[in-house]
Amino acid sequence: MISKLENQIQVGLPTPYGKLNIIAYAKDSNELMPHLALVHPDTNFDDVVNVRVHSECMTGDVFGSYRCECGEQLSLSLEYIGENTGVLIYLRQEGRGIGLINKLHAYVKQDEGFDTAEANRVLGFGYDDRTYEDAILILQDLNISNINLITNNPEKIKALDGSSSIEVRSRIDLNIEARKENIEYLRTKKNKFRHFLQ
């Protein structure tokens, strides 16, 4: 856990989802990979706030990979926030916390027949090495204590709701239609990670 995570810079960002404010959070101003918060300017922080905590996925978020549904989750979350206000926290923990190069090694293992969870284990990692302490620090900095969490991940709910400063009032579904390229990935999410998927 970063002991001191600070708002380094905030600026308006025009997007397809409306104008948002983007804030870079890091322990110092020289950080090259800060966490980000995208904040709808009309968000009422004294009310229950819609929040998406999104872990970086370059292959899905940037390049639109169909191996996962991360890019589609990101777009759908921003669309929801654009229409209903709220905050998207973008955590720099690529590949469920193992980094981009190791994630690509995991892709190789998946092509050899391992599911997305076992591929990480074969490489010597846990099923999911992500943590959410930094998201809690960002929410604290924004003075947000009550949230509607946009997620299908029960561990994310547990991590945030289990903190002393955040209460998850409700969960907002992220319903993404499965593709032939990611159906097994989604099945593993549902069966091994207990994600709330149809």
Helices and strands as residue ranges (DSSP letters): E 6-15, E 18-26, E 35-39, E 49-55, I 58-62, H 70-84, E 87-91, H 94-97, H 100-111, H 116-122, H 133-141, E 146-150, H 154-161, E 167-172, H 183-192
